Amino acid sequence: MNMIESSNIANTPLRGEMRLQVDMSKHTSWRTGGMAERMYQPADLDDLLVYLRGLPSDEPLYAVGLGSNLLVRDGGLRGTVLLLHGTLSALYLELDGSIYAEAGVPGAKLARFGALHNMQGAEFFAGIPGTLGGMLAMNAGCYGSETWEKVLRVQTVNRHGEVNIRTAAEYEIGYRHVALRPSSFPANEEWFVAAWLQFSNGEGESARQAIKALLNKRVATQPLNFPNAGSVFRNPEGDHAARLIEACGLKGKRIGGAQVSEKHANFIVNTGTASAEDIENLIDEVRHTVEQQTGICLHPEVRIVGEKKS
Ligand SMILES: Cc1cc2nc3c(=O)[nH]c(=O)nc-3n(C[C@H](O)[C@H](O)[C@H](O)COP(=O)(O)OP(=O)(O)OC[C@H]3O[C@@H](n4cnc5c(N)ncnc54)[C@H](O)[C@@H]3O)c2cc1C
């Protein structure tokens, strides 16, 4: 673990944007959910450190990128949401050929940047509508690639505003799972602010073609015309959640405005009026039915946070 000194920012005024009572339906791809008590969008990394250093030690904090894997319950989120999308957007090539990207960089931009620099292996990021921070937190992946396979080092910040550089060896990394090892700082009190990523040499034009092909495949197989959060459940060992859900006759199943997609059974779509409660109830219903009929317990991949509406 390598701690970076940034004492020169000690008495700097905040430059980011603080908002109160923020509607989280505007910050989640499901387009529903309650209010965040406070939301802070830092101007940049230094500003984030200043903000964290001035924060009361008991203030609950929750990082949000593009909210593409997130259900915020209708009663809302207590404390402060750290909005990292639309900021922390530095993206450049290092002298050693690796890519330095800050946590707010969207997957599509990362994929295009890789292609621009004739790299191979960044294409899959184009299909994931999240930020690099969210992709690191989830070990997001598709078409046989995962985020952490590409990571040389990450830069993190904890709630005291201390910056660390960490390697993959400091994390427990698996399928849609990333956690700091027990001997380290509690994972939920440390956030990703950047990463150095390594890709192999390739050819820009073939990377662009691969990106195009995977985006076409997504349009053909995913219900992108309705708000959704991608795959709701993790695939169980040796099987596919979508296959199990379909086999249980749940395609098209509705609760309120939430519906199991007719196009892809592991997607739940908001048909327009879904509350977070409708979506959570449908998730529970799908889990229950699949377990009853097949004996397999599905686990949500999406993160469900906040308070239920009283
Ligand atoms: C249409 C669609 C297709 C999708 N396809 C895929 C796919 O193919 N593969 C896949 O893996 N996922 C997929 N997803 C899910 C989602 O895009 C990914 O999980 C993505 O990594 C989430 O990034 P985000 O920035 O939106 O994170 P958010 O949804 O904002 O947050 C997700 C989690 O990450 C945490 N987090 C966010 N930023 C940070 C940070 N900087 N530091 C620490 N923790 C942080 C949040 O607290 C939360 O727990 C899809 C979603 C949609 C809507």
The ligand as an ORCA input file, in Angstrom:
! r2SCAN-3c Opt
* xyz 0 1
  C     -28.351     -2.058    -20.604
  C     -27.359     -2.517    -19.575
  C     -26.422     -3.484    -19.901
  C     -25.488     -3.908    -18.958
  N     -24.580     -4.845    -19.323
  C     -23.653     -5.251    -18.425
  C     -22.679     -6.233    -18.796
  O     -22.628     -6.721    -19.925
  N     -21.790     -6.618    -17.859
  C     -21.799     -6.107    -16.607
  O     -20.942     -6.492    -15.794
  N     -22.707     -5.189    -16.225
  C     -23.632     -4.738    -17.108
  N     -24.560     -3.811    -16.730
  C     -24.581     -3.309    -15.343
  C     -23.760     -2.041    -15.079
  O     -23.611     -1.262    -16.256
  C     -22.389     -2.361    -14.502
  O     -22.504     -3.044    -13.270
  C     -21.522     -1.113    -14.299
  O     -20.248     -1.524    -13.872
  C     -22.100     -0.168    -13.259
  O     -21.374      1.047    -13.332
  P     -22.019      2.396    -12.775
  O     -21.021      3.480    -12.913
  O     -23.328      2.639    -13.401
  O     -22.187      2.009    -11.241
  P     -23.413      2.342    -10.287
  O     -24.619      1.620    -10.756
  O     -23.524      3.798    -10.096
  O     -22.911      1.656     -8.947
  C     -22.824      0.239     -8.865
  C     -22.089     -0.129     -7.573
  O     -20.745      0.315     -7.672
  C     -20.425      1.203     -6.589
  N     -19.543      2.236     -7.112
  C     -19.793      3.106     -8.125
  N     -18.728      3.895     -8.336
  C     -17.795      3.523     -7.417
  C     -16.476      3.965     -7.121
  N     -15.899      4.948     -7.805
  N     -15.816      3.343     -6.127
  C     -16.373      2.341     -5.420
  N     -17.627      1.881     -5.644
  C     -18.317      2.472     -6.635
  C     -21.762      1.778     -6.156
  O     -21.694      2.238     -4.801
  C     -22.679      0.578     -6.335
  O     -22.580     -0.298     -5.246
  C     -25.493     -3.351    -17.655
  C     -26.446     -2.364    -17.338
  C     -27.355     -1.940    -18.275
  C     -28.343     -0.858    -17.919
*
